[in-house]
Amino acid sequence: MRTWPLGLACVAAATQRAGHEVKIVDLIDAENPRVTLGETIGAFQPDLIGISVRNIDDQSMEGSTFLLEQVRDVVRDCKAFSDAPIVLGGAGYSMFPESALEYLGADMGIQGEGEMALPALIERIEQGADLSGVPGLYLLGRGLRGERTFVKHLDELPLPDAGLLMPSLETDEEFWLPVQTRRGCPMNCSYCSTATIEGCQIRKRSPEIVVQWLARWVKLGFHRFYFVDNTFNLPPSYAKALCSRLLEASLDITWRCILYPARLEEDLVRSMAGAGCVEVSVGFESGSELILSGMNKRFKPDDVRQACSLAAKYGIHRMGFLMLGGPGETRETALESLAFADSLDLDAVKISVGIRIYPHTALADVAVREGVIAADDDLLFPTFYVARGLKDWLHEVVQDWMATRPNWFR
């Protein structure tokens, strides 16, 4: 799915609000990134260059692709064309603030939300002041200079406008405009990096402001949106209020979202469908109660079945996710999960074999205890957990199941 770097655009909007001129370059469109950078830097003459690092790797154990090599080339090219300080940010960077900064060779990086931190950093640089105290700021070779903070009320942060959208996306018929209404997640799944990136407390934008923002995009001709919140239905009261505002606004839109399949209420699903929801992603990960418990999931297979049935009832396309090979996995639990996914009759199923290990997670602790990784491994380079003795077997079994199910993929 082609995406808009929403986090980068949000930081750019906040930097504009602070009185600075900004220019965004999306290198996905660039036939020759080095040439594009040279031309843009030459014309714009930036005083600071920010680079958003969204992904570290492709999270695929089979033939894993490490993406920071490309980012390192971008940092190198920026240094060749400009003497401006280079600051890193983004979800990927925030998971590895020291090791990624060292590997990429930038001057500094901001872990976590950049909307407040980057304007503060720019102001101190302009004044020639000490950079200590800028929230989440890391300096190369000097470590953390200011404790990171989380903005409690997201309405304090500006939302980006169409002036920050790449022109190629305006005519891309496959493009779904990303929308983030909440940050943070308290669910604490054993393998998940969200708490490291966004914190454990859910923080929200007011539904009214979200709908007003969407309405502005609709006036510009955009009608497809993707709610990228980790759990659209949590908390339920907020999800209901958001759908109610969407219904009241009568926006001509369709949208996708991500559901957490626990205690999903039919009236919410009905409201979602009425408000334009056409697809949900359901990360149930396993069909085994034993494995779900080990992942610290707050639901059981019956909850998943109910959630998927409700979505189907209201004509919502359902995409499920399986994650095989985690702690405690056996051939029996893996086959149980595959059979469970098959029984749901989903529109699409994405299967992962092996789980990417991220720092500060329960999965990393298990991997250390079992000798899969060393206690001092920073995990920047992709490392995966797969239960002993299952790797080759899982690959073969998954391929066999996929061979007769064209809507399953890896």
Buried (B, 14 or more C-beta within 10 A) or exposed (E): EEBBBBBBBBBBBBBBEBEBEBEBBBBEEBEEBBEBBBBBBEEBEBBBBBBBBBEBBEBBBEEBEEBBEEBBBBBEBBBEBBEBBBBBBBBBBBBBBBBBBBBBEBBBBBBBBBBBBBBBBBBBBEEEEEBEEBBBBBBBEEEBBBEBEBBEEBBEBBBBBBEBBBEEBEEEEEBBBBBBBBBBBBBBBBBBBBBBBBBEEBBBBBBBBBBEBBBEBBEEEBBBBBBBBBBBBBEEEBBBBBBBBBBEBEBEBBBBBBBBBBEBEEEBBBBBBEBBBBBBBBBBBBBBBBBBBBBBBBBBBEBBBBBBBBBBEBEBBBBBBBBBBBBBBBEEBBBBBBEBBBEBEBBBBBBBBBBBBBBEBBBBEBBBEEEBBEEEBBBBBBBBBBBEEBBEEBBEBBEEBBEEBEEBEB
